């Protein structure tokens, strides 16, 4: 079945450093969504990418969708302690309602 | 965010018990989902309901039984569970059931099976 691979699993950074997580699929995706889950919380939707090569920004966060619509990345510039949490990508390859989540990247930020 | 409400927040049950998890959404969405989140595992899709019809059953054991009486309510009935079923069970809703609209999650039910 469809799988979405996300790397790295964990990332520890010093406050102010940049952070990137990558999401890859072997199949062409209809769209990709990104979520953030704070410790003890639930996943919260951040953004959705639909078009090939799409780039979207939210303040210090930059999201990219690959040209082949098989990979995506989330980049955080100058991390802050409020960025701590697990970032998940989620993707579907059709209109089945089957949104598959990556394993998540857990970000720790040292002040 | 209080758009999706799950009860109870925590549940401890024995392997012979029968219990139910409840989810209610106040967002006017047409699709609802159950996901399972275990430690060190990705979120696992269990069930999808779109317009109150089950459109996805992701090879979930029969000891988990979903029920969707209307587009605002979703239940997960549990019976004769195993200790490995201990996990965070997350309910979510979305505008439609195509997989192309964002999910809004509830706070989850932390289930422990003893």
Interface residues (C-beta under 8 A of the other chain):
Chain A: X4 X6 X30 X31 X33 X35 X41 X42 X43 X44 X45 X48 X50 X88 X90 X92 X94 X95 X96 X97 X98 X99 X100 X101 X102 X103 X104
Chain B: X1 X31 X33 X35 X41 X42 X43 X45 X48 X50 X55 X56 X58 X90 X97 X98 X99 X100 X102 X103 X104 X105 X106 X107 X108
